[in-house]
Amino acid sequence: MTTKTPEQTTHWLAPFSVRSFKFQWPSDLATSWAFEMETLILGWYILVESGSVMLLVVFGALNSLERWYHRSLAWWVIALDIAECYG
């Protein structure tokens, strides 16, 4: 018979016992959902108003490019901050 360590017996809801996580997790979920809904609604609006699938594709491509740009920009800012601290 093997005994389990405390790490192995941790319940999957254990993080929710931390008060700040109880609020952070739902707010992150709501923010992510809001961004997805914004994309869906704007895409629907572009398709209905223009009737052009090509404009919808351009909108989707620009949206993806914007997300990639902000992600890479954040990494550059972090790298520059680290370089400034140690340089």
N, C-alpha and C positions, 0 to 999 in steps of 0.2 A: 504494500500500500504506500502510495506516495503522498506526501503533504504538499499542498499548494502554497506558494509564496503569496504575500499580500498583493503583489502586482498581478498575479494570475486570477485572484478572486475579486478584483475590482469590478464593480458593476458598471455597465455601459452608461448609466445615467449619473455616475459619480461626478462628472464635470459640472452638472447642474446644481451641485451643492455649493458651488462657489457663487456668491451673490452677484458679482460683476458679470460673470459668464451668463447668468440667467437673463440679463438684459442685453448683453453684447450679441449673443447668438441670434435671437429673434430680430434684432435690428439689422444685422448683416444679411439675414435671410430676406427681410422686407426690402432692403436696398437692392439686393441682387434681383429680386422679383420685379421691382420697379423698373430697373434698367431693361429687363427682358420685355416687360409690357410696353415700355416706351418704344423699343425697336419694333415690336409687333404692330402697335397702333400706327406709328409713323409709316411703316412699310405698307400697311393696309391703306392708309390715306393716300400715299403716293400712287399706289396701284389703281385705286378708285378714281382719283381726280385726273390722273394723266392717261390711264388705260395702257400704259407702256410698261412692259416687263423689263425692257432695257433700263429705264430709269430706276426701277426697283432693284435691279442688279447693281447699278451704280451706287445707289443708296447703301445697299448691303456691303459693297466693297469699301466704300468710304467709312462706314461704321466700323468695319473690321480693322481698317488701316488706322483709324483714330485710337481704337483700343490698344493696338500694337504699339503705336507711337507713345501713348501715355505710359504703358508698361516699361518700354525701353527708356523713356525719359526718367522715370522713377529710379531705375537702376543706375543711370548716369549720375543723377543727383546724389544717390547714396555713395557711389564710388568717389565722386568729387569731395564729399564730406569726409570720407575716410582718408583720402589723400591729403586734405587740408589739416586733419587732426595729426597725422603722422609725418607730414612733409614740412 
